[in-house]
Amino acid sequence: MTTVDGVVPAERPRPAGPVRARQPLPARIAARAGGGALRIFLVLVALFWLMPSVGLLLSSLRGPQQIAASGWWQVLAQPAQLTWDNYSQLLSNGKVLGSLLTTAAITVPATLLVVVIGSLAGYAFAWLDFPGRDGWFLVVVGLLVVPVQVALIPVAKLFGAVGLFETTAGVILFHTAFGLPFAVFLLRNFFAEIPRELLEAARLDGAGELRLFTRVVLPLGGPAIASLGIFQFLWVWNDMLVALIFADSGHPPITVALQQEVRQFGNNIDVLAPGAFLSMVVPLIVFFAFQRQFVSGVMAGAVK
């Protein structure tokens, strides 16, 4: 290339080696922060998040006198305070143990019903053609914004008329009804991302809708179903409002039973501390047991 005067301009020097594309600013910040400083920060956040659980555990292993005199951190300097007497008294308290069984009897069916019905409805809204499908799905989406408090009085009157008020079955039905809109919405969106060619190939091989659902859709939707099960289990296990209104007052769940212990025996900390820890440790065990499936479901939904 020459100019008008016939002078050849000097070429710019090219960098040796392959040219690397400039990364975006968030990617560069994440790459630089991925060292020891970020790990230390995450460890500190995890310790801060676990501190209430650790404090409750140590308080449940101390006597009532030590709990009233000082904080739980005194155990670090005086580990001789730790004792299993509180849990021995808890095991001898039939009301608290019965409330744990009642909570399990409510949580497990409510979780299974939401997962099963939500999976079937999500598959129907995603891949079956029926009249009014889009309209009914909009109704399901609209039910997501209905708060629980709005339905307490009408449902209480309905349960009282049909004989379900203050029964375990009534609490299960209430949690199932209010858990289904989110379940259908979540699983329908997840199932809709399954390649259509995969389903059509299974239909060409002679698979019916039920076999297609059980053999193809459910295995592919395992992470989303696991995430839904964890959410539903945690919500029902930790619920107190619905249980306080609709559960049997003679056999209440653990949340209501602990509230009654506080109201009747305000200084009964030797029962309240271990009971509260047991009611909290069960959801933690469930979460950590299905942590991999939960993360897979969240990441899959984020990518899709």
Backbone bond lengths (Angstrom), bond angles and torsions (degrees), N, CA, C in turn:
res aa  C-N    CA-C-N  psi(-1)  N-CA   C-N-CA  omega(-1)  CA-C   N-CA-C  phi
1 M - - - 1.479 - - 1.527 108.66 -
2 T 1.358 117.77 129.18 1.458 122.49 -179.64 1.508 109.55 -122.86
3 T 1.301 116.28 155.73 1.459 122.10 176.56 1.514 109.63 -89.21
4 V 1.332 115.44 -174.93 1.469 120.47 178.94 1.512 110.74 -64.55
5 D 1.331 118.93 -36.15 1.464 123.01 -178.58 1.518 111.78 -80.77
6 G 1.326 118.36 -1.14 1.444 120.68 179.46 1.512 114.32 82.75
7 V 1.323 116.49 13.02 1.460 120.43 -179.03 1.527 108.13 -94.89
8 V 1.304 115.79 130.01 1.457 121.01 178.88 1.532 108.32 -84.22
9 P 1.365 118.31 120.02 1.486 119.33 -179.52 1.516 110.49 -70.76
10 A 1.314 114.50 147.83 1.480 120.34 178.68 1.513 110.23 -71.89
11 E 1.335 115.41 134.57 1.453 120.42 179.20 1.524 111.04 -77.57
12 R 1.326 115.21 146.11 1.456 119.85 177.68 1.518 110.29 -71.07
13 P 1.298 117.26 139.16 1.481 119.18 179.47 1.534 110.32 -66.60
14 R 1.315 114.94 134.95 1.453 120.96 179.21 1.530 110.36 -94.53
15 P 1.311 117.46 140.30 1.469 118.74 -179.43 1.519 110.27 -67.50
16 A 1.323 113.98 142.24 1.461 119.85 178.94 1.520 110.01 -74.88
17 G 1.332 115.79 144.49 1.455 119.84 178.33 1.512 111.19 87.29
18 P 1.319 116.99 176.57 1.469 120.93 -178.77 1.520 111.93 -69.27
19 V 1.313 115.53 143.99 1.459 122.07 179.65 1.533 108.80 -85.63
20 R 1.309 116.85 123.76 1.458 122.08 -179.42 1.515 110.54 -93.04
21 A 1.303 115.74 135.78 1.459 120.34 177.51 1.521 110.33 -69.83
22 R 1.304 115.19 139.25 1.459 120.05 -179.49 1.518 109.62 -72.78
23 Q 1.332 116.08 124.93 1.453 120.47 -177.88 1.525 110.63 -75.95
24 P 1.312 116.54 153.15 1.475 119.11 175.83 1.532 110.93 -63.63
25 L 1.323 113.91 160.53 1.460 119.67 -177.13 1.523 112.64 -61.61
26 P 1.337 121.49 -44.54 1.478 119.43 178.09 1.523 112.70 -60.57
27 A 1.351 117.13 -36.75 1.458 119.23 179.58 1.524 110.95 -67.66
28 R 1.346 116.82 -38.63 1.469 119.06 178.53 1.525 111.70 -67.65
29 I 1.339 116.36 -37.83 1.467 118.92 178.40 1.522 110.54 -66.03
30 A 1.336 116.25 -41.64 1.462 119.47 179.04 1.518 111.96 -65.53
31 A 1.354 116.32 -36.80 1.465 119.20 179.61 1.525 111.24 -67.98
32 R 1.330 116.99 -39.54 1.460 119.35 179.74 1.522 112.36 -73.58
33 A 1.330 116.33 -30.05 1.467 119.50 -178.22 1.522 112.87 -87.52
34 G 1.325 117.15 0.66 1.458 119.43 -176.88 1.510 114.05 -82.26
35 G 1.302 118.68 15.61 1.447 121.30 -178.84 1.516 113.01 -92.82
36 G 1.321 114.61 -149.15 1.460 120.16 -175.45 1.510 113.61 -67.78
37 A 1.339 117.33 -33.18 1.464 119.38 -177.77 1.524 111.28 -63.24
38 L 1.343 117.18 -42.15 1.452 119.74 179.74 1.520 111.07 -66.81
39 R 1.308 117.36 -39.35 1.462 120.10 179.31 1.521 111.18 -64.47
40 I 1.316 116.33 -41.54 1.469 119.56 177.58 1.523 110.43 -62.37
41 F 1.336 116.77 -40.91 1.464 120.46 179.13 1.515 110.77 -63.47
42 L 1.341 117.84 -43.20 1.460 121.09 -179.83 1.525 111.32 -65.52
43 V 1.342 116.59 -37.65 1.462 119.37 177.19 1.524 110.65 -64.23
44 L 1.331 116.73 -41.48 1.461 119.86 178.18 1.530 111.68 -64.36
45 V 1.337 117.06 -39.28 1.461 120.08 176.86 1.518 110.92 -63.77
46 A 1.344 116.43 -41.74 1.468 119.73 179.08 1.526 111.39 -64.10
47 L 1.323 117.33 -41.82 1.461 120.27 178.27 1.525 111.32 -64.96
48 F 1.322 115.92 -39.95 1.466 119.35 178.29 1.521 110.57 -64.83
49 W 1.337 117.83 -37.52 1.463 121.73 179.38 1.526 111.37 -69.96
50 L 1.329 116.98 -34.24 1.461 120.70 -178.89 1.525 113.18 -84.88
51 M 1.316 118.31 -9.97 1.460 120.65 -174.98 1.529 112.96 -59.15
52 P 1.347 120.75 -44.93 1.474 117.97 177.85 1.525 113.06 -61.06
53 S 1.327 117.07 -37.43 1.469 119.54 178.75 1.518 111.29 -66.29
54 V 1.321 116.01 -43.12 1.460 119.57 178.44 1.526 110.62 -64.41
55 G 1.335 116.58 -41.15 1.457 119.97 178.47 1.517 112.36 -63.17
56 L 1.332 116.71 -40.26 1.467 119.34 177.77 1.520 111.05 -66.46
57 L 1.328 117.40 -39.10 1.465 120.32 178.32 1.529 111.35 -63.13
58 L 1.323 116.64 -46.80 1.457 119.43 179.98 1.528 111.42 -66.90
59 S 1.323 117.25 -35.23 1.472 119.30 176.79 1.519 111.20 -65.94
60 S 1.338 116.76 -35.68 1.463 119.24 179.43 1.523 112.19 -70.32
61 L 1.334 117.44 -15.64 1.459 121.44 179.49 1.521 112.36 -101.24
62 R 1.328 117.87 11.97 1.470 122.38 178.38 1.523 109.45 -113.65
63 G 1.308 115.70 158.47 1.446 121.50 178.12 1.513 111.87 -77.39
64 P 1.322 118.46 162.12 1.464 121.08 179.69 1.525 113.09 -59.78
65 Q 1.342 117.64 -35.76 1.463 119.72 179.89 1.520 111.38 -66.03
66 Q 1.346 116.83 -43.47 1.460 119.83 179.61 1.532 111.58 -66.18
67 I 1.345 116.35 -37.07 1.462 119.15 179.73 1.524 110.60 -65.73
68 A 1.325 117.61 -39.77 1.459 121.12 -179.65 1.523 112.15 -72.54
69 A 1.343 117.33 -27.68 1.465 120.27 -175.00 1.522 113.17 -86.47
70 S 1.332 119.25 -34.15 1.463 120.77 -173.81 1.522 109.62 -152.41
71 G 1.340 114.79 172.34 1.451 121.04 -179.84 1.516 112.59 -80.43
72 W 1.321 115.85 168.70 1.459 120.72 -175.75 1.519 112.55 -66.79
73 W 1.343 118.19 -23.51 1.467 120.58 -177.94 1.527 112.49 -68.33
74 Q 1.350 117.23 -12.12 1.453 119.22 176.42 1.529 111.99 -67.51
75 V 1.340 116.23 -16.48 1.464 119.30 177.77 1.519 110.81 -64.03
76 L 1.335 117.72 -30.56 1.452 120.54 -179.46 1.522 111.64 -62.89
77 A 1.330 117.01 -31.92 1.461 120.53 177.72 1.518 112.62 -92.25
78 Q 1.338 117.03 -24.87 1.466 120.96 -179.03 1.533 109.04 -130.93
79 P 1.308 118.24 75.97 1.480 120.03 -178.62 1.523 113.89 -66.11
80 A 1.329 117.72 -11.22 1.471 119.51 178.63 1.519 112.19 -68.35
81 Q 1.339 118.07 -11.87 1.463 120.43 178.34 1.528 112.59 -71.18
82 L 1.313 117.13 -20.09 1.455 120.62 -175.90 1.530 110.72 -67.13
83 T 1.319 115.63 133.14 1.452 121.70 -179.97 1.523 109.48 -152.34
84 W 1.327 115.96 156.04 1.457 121.92 178.88 1.530 111.62 -100.56
85 D 1.336 117.54 13.91 1.465 120.10 -178.08 1.524 112.14 -64.23
86 N 1.338 116.87 -36.69 1.467 119.21 -179.69 1.527 111.47 -62.01
87 Y 1.306 116.34 -40.81 1.462 118.92 179.72 1.522 111.01 -71.63
88 S 1.319 116.88 -29.82 1.469 118.75 174.55 1.517 110.74 -64.71
89 Q 1.341 116.70 -42.15 1.458 119.87 176.99 1.533 111.37 -67.15
90 L 1.329 116.14 -33.72 1.466 119.20 178.56 1.521 111.08 -65.92
91 L 1.339 115.92 -41.56 1.462 119.02 179.52 1.530 112.37 -65.93
92 S 1.325 115.45 -24.90 1.462 118.84 177.00 1.521 113.00 -86.91
93 N 1.337 117.05 -4.64 1.462 122.20 177.99 1.527 108.25 -92.75
94 G 1.305 116.69 100.49 1.453 120.52 -175.97 1.514 113.43 -66.40
95 K 1.325 118.12 -27.09 1.457 120.24 -178.46 1.516 111.59 -68.16
96 V 1.340 116.67 -43.23 1.462 120.00 -179.28 1.523 110.72 -68.22
97 L 1.330 117.01 -43.98 1.461 119.48 178.12 1.522 111.43 -63.59
98 G 1.331 116.53 -40.41 1.459 119.16 176.64 1.519 112.72 -63.67
99 S 1.330 116.63 -34.38 1.461 119.37 178.04 1.527 111.44 -67.84
100 L 1.336 117.36 -33.80 1.467 119.71 175.12 1.527 110.95 -63.93
101 L 1.324 116.37 -41.90 1.460 119.56 177.84 1.530 110.95 -66.07
102 T 1.331 117.19 -38.70 1.458 120.24 177.06 1.522 111.35 -63.53
103 T 1.330 116.63 -41.23 1.460 120.13 178.07 1.522 111.13 -62.42
104 A 1.343 116.67 -42.58 1.466 119.57 177.00 1.520 111.42 -64.56
105 A 1.341 117.07 -38.42 1.463 120.45 179.74 1.524 112.13 -67.01
106 I 1.323 117.62 -24.08 1.464 121.25 176.44 1.521 111.08 -87.53
107 T 1.328 117.11 -43.42 1.462 121.15 -171.37 1.518 112.49 -70.83
108 V 1.324 117.53 -45.27 1.465 120.03 -175.62 1.528 111.82 -63.82
109 P 1.342 120.90 -51.45 1.478 118.72 177.97 1.526 113.20 -63.08
110 A 1.344 117.54 -39.66 1.459 119.53 -179.79 1.525 111.31 -63.51
111 T 1.323 117.43 -36.52 1.456 120.34 177.90 1.525 111.69 -71.16
112 L 1.327 117.18 -45.01 1.467 120.07 -178.95 1.528 111.56 -64.70
113 L 1.328 117.33 -41.29 1.466 119.83 179.93 1.522 111.43 -63.67
114 V 1.319 116.83 -42.48 1.464 119.88 179.75 1.523 110.62 -65.25
115 V 1.327 117.75 -41.37 1.464 120.79 -178.97 1.528 110.37 -66.72
116 V 1.328 117.77 -45.80 1.467 120.70 -176.74 1.529 111.15 -68.45
117 I 1.330 116.74 -52.34 1.466 119.57 -178.42 1.526 110.99 -66.16
118 G 1.339 116.87 -40.70 1.460 119.55 178.47 1.517 112.66 -63.74
119 S 1.334 117.84 -36.24 1.468 120.48 177.91 1.522 111.07 -66.49
120 L 1.324 116.80 -45.40 1.464 119.85 179.32 1.532 111.47 -63.79
121 A 1.327 116.72 -44.95 1.464 119.34 179.75 1.525 111.80 -67.71
122 G 1.335 116.92 -38.90 1.463 119.37 177.44 1.515 112.33 -61.85
123 Y 1.328 117.27 -39.99 1.464 120.60 177.27 1.529 110.90 -66.30
124 A 1.334 116.36 -40.31 1.461 119.46 179.54 1.529 111.29 -64.03
125 F 1.316 117.84 -45.16 1.457 120.32 179.65 1.527 112.03 -68.61
126 A 1.318 118.25 -25.80 1.459 120.73 -177.27 1.525 112.81 -85.12
127 W 1.341 118.53 -39.17 1.459 120.09 -167.69 1.520 114.88 -130.50
128 L 1.291 120.20 -3.08 1.458 120.98 178.26 1.526 109.69 -107.01
129 D 1.318 115.40 140.32 1.466 121.57 177.67 1.528 109.43 -99.12
130 F 1.317 116.41 119.16 1.458 121.30 176.75 1.524 108.30 -146.72
131 P 1.303 118.13 156.53 1.472 120.90 -175.71 1.532 111.77 -60.66
132 G 1.333 114.78 132.73 1.457 120.71 176.97 1.511 114.68 74.65
133 R 1.331 117.94 22.85 1.468 119.57 -176.23 1.528 111.32 -61.39
134 D 1.313 117.65 -48.96 1.464 120.33 -177.92 1.529 111.59 -65.71
135 G 1.324 116.21 -37.50 1.463 118.91 178.96 1.518 112.34 -65.99
136 W 1.335 116.07 -43.41 1.460 118.82 178.13 1.527 111.43 -65.21
137 F 1.321 116.89 -34.61 1.457 118.33 178.36 1.526 110.98 -68.09
138 L 1.306 117.65 -35.08 1.466 119.76 174.50 1.525 111.16 -63.91
139 V 1.330 116.48 -35.13 1.472 119.59 175.94 1.526 110.04 -63.60
140 V 1.337 116.70 -42.31 1.469 120.18 177.97 1.521 110.75 -62.00
141 V 1.330 116.61 -43.04 1.472 119.76 178.58 1.528 110.44 -63.53
142 G 1.326 117.08 -38.38 1.463 119.91 178.25 1.514 112.96 -65.03
143 L 1.333 117.35 -30.93 1.461 120.13 179.08 1.527 112.27 -69.52
144 L 1.322 117.55 -15.70 1.465 119.53 179.31 1.525 112.30 -65.01
145 V 1.316 116.89 -27.65 1.466 120.42 -176.02 1.519 112.45 -92.21
146 V 1.327 118.13 0.58 1.467 120.65 179.20 1.520 109.14 -80.12
147 P 1.326 119.51 117.50 1.470 120.67 -179.88 1.522 111.91 -73.40
148 V 1.310 114.95 154.32 1.457 120.52 -179.59 1.524 111.28 -63.57
149 Q 1.327 116.53 -36.02 1.461 120.13 -175.06 1.520 112.63 -62.83
150 V 1.340 117.50 -27.45 1.459 120.28 -178.75 1.524 111.22 -66.57
151 A 1.332 116.82 -32.15 1.466 120.71 -173.58 1.520 113.43 -94.64
152 L 1.304 119.48 -0.56 1.460 120.20 -174.42 1.530 112.22 -62.76
153 I 1.326 117.57 -51.07 1.473 120.51 -177.39 1.529 111.88 -69.31
154 P 1.348 120.00 -47.88 1.478 118.10 178.69 1.528 113.37 -61.24
155 V 1.331 117.02 -41.56 1.464 119.51 -179.83 1.525 110.45 -69.03
156 A 1.333 117.73 -35.22 1.463 120.10 177.33 1.528 111.06 -62.82
157 K 1.328 116.93 -41.00 1.465 119.86 176.75 1.524 111.26 -65.89
158 L 1.335 116.60 -40.18 1.462 119.92 179.28 1.525 111.47 -65.77
159 F 1.325 116.63 -45.45 1.458 119.99 178.89 1.530 111.48 -64.39
160 G 1.330 116.50 -35.84 1.454 118.85 177.20 1.516 112.24 -65.73
161 A 1.348 116.95 -33.64 1.463 120.29 -179.32 1.523 112.09 -73.78
162 V 1.341 117.06 -32.18 1.471 120.38 -177.17 1.523 112.64 -100.67
163 G 1.335 117.74 1.50 1.457 120.49 176.74 1.509 115.69 82.98
164 L 1.336 118.24 24.37 1.461 121.83 179.16 1.519 113.02 -106.36
165 F 1.328 117.40 -0.39 1.459 119.63 -179.42 1.531 109.76 -72.50
166 E 1.329 116.45 138.25 1.459 124.54 -176.44 1.531 111.28 57.31
167 T 1.315 115.88 46.61 1.458 122.05 174.50 1.523 108.86 -132.95
168 T 1.325 115.42 155.37 1.461 120.01 177.56 1.522 111.19 -65.93
169 A 1.334 116.71 -36.79 1.466 120.16 178.88 1.526 111.58 -62.70
170 G 1.331 117.42 -37.27 1.451 120.02 178.21 1.520 112.59 -64.70
171 V 1.325 117.06 -40.95 1.466 119.91 178.32 1.525 110.40 -65.36
172 I 1.331 116.59 -40.28 1.469 120.43 178.73 1.524 110.71 -62.28
173 L 1.328 117.27 -44.87 1.464 120.79 179.56 1.519 111.61 -63.65
174 F 1.324 117.30 -39.61 1.459 120.30 179.97 1.530 110.27 -63.56
175 H 1.324 117.67 -48.39 1.462 120.53 179.73 1.519 111.61 -65.26
176 T 1.317 116.90 -35.77 1.465 119.40 178.61 1.521 110.95 -66.23
177 A 1.325 116.68 -43.72 1.460 120.35 -178.14 1.522 111.43 -63.75
178 F 1.323 117.34 -41.38 1.460 119.29 -177.93 1.527 112.78 -84.06
179 G 1.316 118.22 -11.90 1.456 119.94 174.98 1.513 113.91 -90.44
180 L 1.336 117.87 -19.55 1.459 120.70 -176.17 1.532 114.40 -67.96
181 P 1.327 121.82 -40.85 1.471 118.44 179.86 1.519 113.47 -56.59
182 F 1.311 117.46 -46.00 1.466 119.39 178.24 1.523 111.12 -66.15
183 A 1.339 117.20 -38.02 1.461 120.49 179.96 1.522 110.88 -63.82
184 V 1.321 117.30 -46.38 1.468 120.93 -179.76 1.522 110.47 -64.17
185 F 1.321 116.93 -43.26 1.463 120.62 -179.57 1.530 111.00 -63.06
186 L 1.317 117.32 -45.02 1.462 120.68 -177.97 1.529 111.62 -66.61
187 L 1.333 116.87 -49.63 1.459 119.94 -174.66 1.524 111.96 -73.67
188 R 1.311 118.05 -32.66 1.466 118.88 176.63 1.522 110.11 -62.15
189 N 1.325 118.18 -45.81 1.461 120.59 179.37 1.524 111.62 -65.02
190 F 1.320 117.38 -34.34 1.454 119.81 179.52 1.530 110.60 -73.48
191 F 1.318 117.75 -44.63 1.464 120.50 -179.30 1.530 111.54 -66.46
192 A 1.324 117.39 -29.91 1.463 120.10 -179.30 1.517 112.35 -66.51
193 E 1.325 118.40 -19.17 1.461 122.06 179.69 1.523 112.58 -84.39
194 I 1.324 118.46 -4.95 1.465 120.50 177.41 1.526 108.32 -69.18
195 P 1.328 119.24 134.66 1.479 120.28 -179.17 1.519 112.11 -58.68
196 R 1.321 115.49 132.53 1.456 120.48 179.78 1.524 111.57 -63.92
197 E 1.341 116.49 -32.74 1.455 119.57 -179.16 1.526 111.71 -61.74
198 L 1.340 116.06 -34.27 1.459 119.58 179.28 1.523 111.38 -65.65
199 L 1.314 116.84 -42.21 1.461 120.46 178.82 1.532 111.47 -69.54
200 E 1.318 117.07 -39.22 1.461 119.47 178.93 1.520 111.32 -66.67
201 A 1.335 117.12 -35.53 1.460 119.55 176.93 1.522 110.77 -65.21
202 A 1.321 117.40 -38.85 1.461 120.03 177.65 1.527 110.76 -67.22
203 R 1.327 118.27 -36.51 1.459 120.48 177.43 1.529 111.14 -67.10
204 L 1.329 117.03 -36.74 1.459 119.72 177.48 1.524 111.67 -65.72
205 D 1.331 116.63 -28.35 1.466 120.42 177.12 1.519 112.65 -79.34
206 G 1.329 116.96 1.37 1.457 120.62 176.69 1.513 115.17 96.87
207 A 1.325 118.77 11.40 1.463 121.29 -179.14 1.521 110.01 -78.44
208 G 1.336 115.63 131.14 1.447 120.87 174.37 1.516 110.99 -81.71
209 E 1.336 115.74 -179.56 1.463 119.56 -176.60 1.528 111.24 -65.44
210 L 1.335 117.44 -40.59 1.459 119.56 -179.57 1.523 111.35 -66.47
211 R 1.320 116.47 -44.73 1.461 119.52 178.54 1.515 111.16 -67.48
212 L 1.312 116.90 -36.97 1.457 120.72 176.48 1.521 111.13 -62.45
213 F 1.331 115.33 -39.26 1.461 119.67 179.91 1.533 111.56 -68.75
214 T 1.333 116.86 -43.29 1.466 120.01 -175.38 1.522 113.15 -79.71
215 R 1.327 117.87 -32.54 1.465 120.90 -174.15 1.525 113.90 -95.38
216 V 1.318 118.01 -24.45 1.471 120.56 -175.50 1.520 111.59 -115.58
217 V 1.332 116.38 -54.12 1.467 119.92 -171.77 1.521 111.34 -71.58
218 L 1.313 118.03 -47.01 1.464 120.15 -177.77 1.530 112.93 -62.24
219 P 1.341 120.63 -45.52 1.477 118.26 176.84 1.521 113.23 -60.94
220 L 1.345 116.81 -39.72 1.462 118.61 179.44 1.527 112.02 -71.29
221 G 1.323 116.89 -29.61 1.468 120.31 -179.75 1.503 114.15 -93.10
222 G 1.332 118.42 13.84 1.457 121.36 -179.14 1.519 114.63 -55.60
223 P 1.348 120.05 -47.00 1.476 119.16 179.15 1.524 113.63 -60.18
224 A 1.334 116.96 -42.26 1.470 119.20 179.47 1.521 111.21 -67.24
225 I 1.326 117.38 -39.07 1.467 120.63 178.91 1.522 110.32 -65.75
226 A 1.345 116.80 -40.07 1.466 119.77 177.53 1.527 111.22 -63.70
227 S 1.319 117.49 -41.17 1.468 120.53 177.54 1.522 110.97 -62.36
228 L 1.329 116.11 -43.24 1.463 119.62 178.05 1.518 111.29 -62.56
229 G 1.332 117.69 -42.84 1.458 120.43 179.24 1.521 112.53 -61.68
230 I 1.329 116.61 -39.21 1.469 119.69 179.22 1.524 110.59 -66.67
231 F 1.330 116.72 -45.84 1.465 119.78 178.55 1.523 111.10 -58.68
232 Q 1.320 117.20 -47.63 1.457 120.62 -177.56 1.520 111.09 -65.67
233 F 1.318 117.90 -42.36 1.461 121.32 179.98 1.527 110.66 -61.29
234 L 1.318 117.56 -46.47 1.462 120.46 -179.00 1.520 111.03 -64.98
235 W 1.329 117.04 -39.39 1.463 119.50 -178.55 1.525 110.82 -66.03
236 V 1.320 117.67 -45.67 1.462 120.30 -177.02 1.523 110.84 -71.74
237 W 1.330 117.65 -40.70 1.465 119.78 -177.86 1.525 111.39 -63.76
238 N 1.310 117.26 -40.88 1.462 121.10 -176.38 1.518 113.48 -89.20
239 D 1.327 118.31 1.50 1.461 120.28 -177.38 1.526 110.82 -70.78
240 M 1.318 113.85 141.57 1.456 119.77 176.16 1.528 111.53 -126.63
241 L 1.342 117.33 -33.36 1.459 120.33 -175.35 1.526 111.12 -64.79
242 V 1.315 117.31 -52.61 1.462 120.73 -179.07 1.524 110.91 -64.51
243 A 1.346 116.44 -41.76 1.460 119.57 179.84 1.523 111.69 -65.40
244 L 1.325 117.38 -35.50 1.460 120.54 -179.57 1.525 111.90 -66.35
245 I 1.333 117.21 -28.82 1.470 120.78 -176.62 1.520 111.86 -94.45
246 F 1.331 117.94 -44.34 1.455 121.17 -168.88 1.518 114.23 -103.26
247 A 1.330 119.20 -16.22 1.462 120.17 -176.21 1.524 110.80 -78.51
248 D 1.310 114.81 161.48 1.455 121.91 177.62 1.525 108.75 -69.37
249 S 1.324 116.52 123.24 1.466 119.99 -178.71 1.521 112.23 -66.55
250 G 1.321 118.35 -22.72 1.453 120.75 177.44 1.508 113.50 -80.13
251 H 1.337 117.79 -24.63 1.468 122.89 178.59 1.525 108.38 -133.65
252 P 1.341 117.87 70.78 1.463 120.31 -174.13 1.528 111.31 -80.52
253 P 1.320 118.08 161.25 1.467 121.26 171.27 1.524 111.10 -67.77
254 I 1.328 115.88 173.83 1.456 120.72 -172.84 1.524 111.47 -65.55
255 T 1.322 118.95 -35.50 1.460 120.24 -179.81 1.524 111.47 -64.04
256 V 1.333 116.20 -43.35 1.463 119.82 179.19 1.520 110.31 -71.59
257 A 1.332 117.65 -36.86 1.465 120.50 179.89 1.530 111.20 -63.60
258 L 1.310 117.83 -41.64 1.465 120.40 177.86 1.521 110.79 -67.15
259 Q 1.329 117.41 -36.66 1.462 119.69 176.71 1.521 111.15 -64.87
260 Q 1.302 117.56 -37.58 1.458 120.43 177.12 1.519 111.99 -68.51
261 E 1.326 117.01 -34.99 1.466 119.88 176.48 1.520 111.26 -64.49
262 V 1.320 116.25 -38.54 1.470 119.26 178.08 1.516 110.39 -67.08
263 R 1.316 117.43 -38.49 1.464 120.27 -177.36 1.529 111.48 -71.68
264 Q 1.330 116.75 -37.51 1.457 119.46 -175.89 1.521 112.15 -87.40
265 F 1.332 116.39 -39.13 1.464 120.12 -176.36 1.529 107.58 -130.58
266 G 1.293 116.77 86.88 1.451 120.60 -174.86 1.503 114.07 -63.61
267 N 1.343 119.58 -26.82 1.451 121.81 -179.28 1.525 112.17 -101.80
268 N 1.315 117.83 15.91 1.462 121.53 -178.71 1.527 110.09 -84.32
269 I 1.335 116.03 55.27 1.446 121.16 -174.79 1.513 112.29 -72.04
270 D 1.331 118.13 -23.67 1.453 120.22 -179.58 1.520 112.03 -69.08
271 V 1.335 118.00 -17.90 1.464 121.93 174.48 1.521 111.05 -100.42
272 L 1.325 116.40 -36.27 1.459 119.80 -176.67 1.524 112.22 -67.97
273 A 1.329 117.45 -42.61 1.468 120.15 -176.16 1.529 111.90 -63.64
274 P 1.328 120.52 -53.54 1.469 118.73 178.02 1.527 113.16 -66.24
275 G 1.350 117.20 -33.68 1.457 118.74 177.18 1.516 112.10 -64.83
276 A 1.337 116.57 -41.98 1.463 119.85 177.84 1.517 111.40 -65.79
277 F 1.330 116.98 -37.46 1.466 118.76 179.18 1.525 111.15 -67.57
278 L 1.321 117.64 -41.06 1.458 119.78 178.03 1.528 111.39 -64.39
279 S 1.324 116.72 -38.57 1.467 119.05 178.26 1.518 112.07 -67.99
280 M 1.325 118.05 -23.71 1.453 121.80 -179.92 1.514 112.40 -90.89
281 V 1.337 117.83 -31.67 1.451 120.12 -173.32 1.524 111.45 -74.68
282 V 1.322 118.22 -26.42 1.473 119.82 179.34 1.526 111.39 -64.72
283 P 1.350 120.51 -48.81 1.471 118.34 174.90 1.519 113.39 -61.35
284 L 1.333 117.86 -34.15 1.455 119.57 177.40 1.526 111.43 -64.17
285 I 1.322 116.81 -40.73 1.469 120.24 178.72 1.526 110.03 -64.14
286 V 1.324 116.95 -43.63 1.464 120.22 179.38 1.523 110.69 -63.07
287 F 1.328 116.78 -41.84 1.466 119.67 -178.64 1.525 111.02 -65.04
288 F 1.320 117.78 -48.62 1.461 119.91 -178.22 1.525 111.80 -70.04
289 A 1.328 117.94 -27.95 1.460 119.98 178.19 1.524 111.21 -68.30
290 F 1.338 117.31 -34.94 1.462 121.50 -179.33 1.523 111.28 -110.91
291 Q 1.322 116.73 27.26 1.456 119.85 -176.78 1.524 111.82 -64.10
292 R 1.327 117.69 -40.89 1.458 120.25 -178.02 1.523 111.21 -63.82
293 Q 1.344 116.91 -44.17 1.461 119.50 178.43 1.518 111.46 -66.39
294 F 1.331 116.30 -35.74 1.463 120.06 179.33 1.533 110.91 -64.29
295 V 1.332 116.52 -46.12 1.470 119.91 179.88 1.520 110.86 -65.78
296 S 1.346 116.86 -38.20 1.459 120.37 178.74 1.523 110.27 -62.82
297 G 1.323 117.24 -42.53 1.458 120.01 179.26 1.515 112.66 -65.29
298 V 1.332 116.79 -41.70 1.463 119.92 179.22 1.516 111.20 -66.16
299 M 1.339 117.33 -44.06 1.456 120.84 -179.90 1.525 111.59 -66.85
300 A 1.343 116.67 -38.61 1.460 119.35 178.93 1.523 110.60 -63.81
301 G 1.331 116.49 -42.12 1.456 118.70 178.06 1.518 112.59 -66.83
302 A 1.342 117.18 -33.33 1.462 120.09 179.29 1.532 110.94 -69.94
303 V 1.356 116.46 -40.39 1.465 119.83 -178.47 1.516 110.99 -69.59
304 K 1.351 115.89 -41.11 1.451 118.58 -177.63 1.520 110.93 -73.59
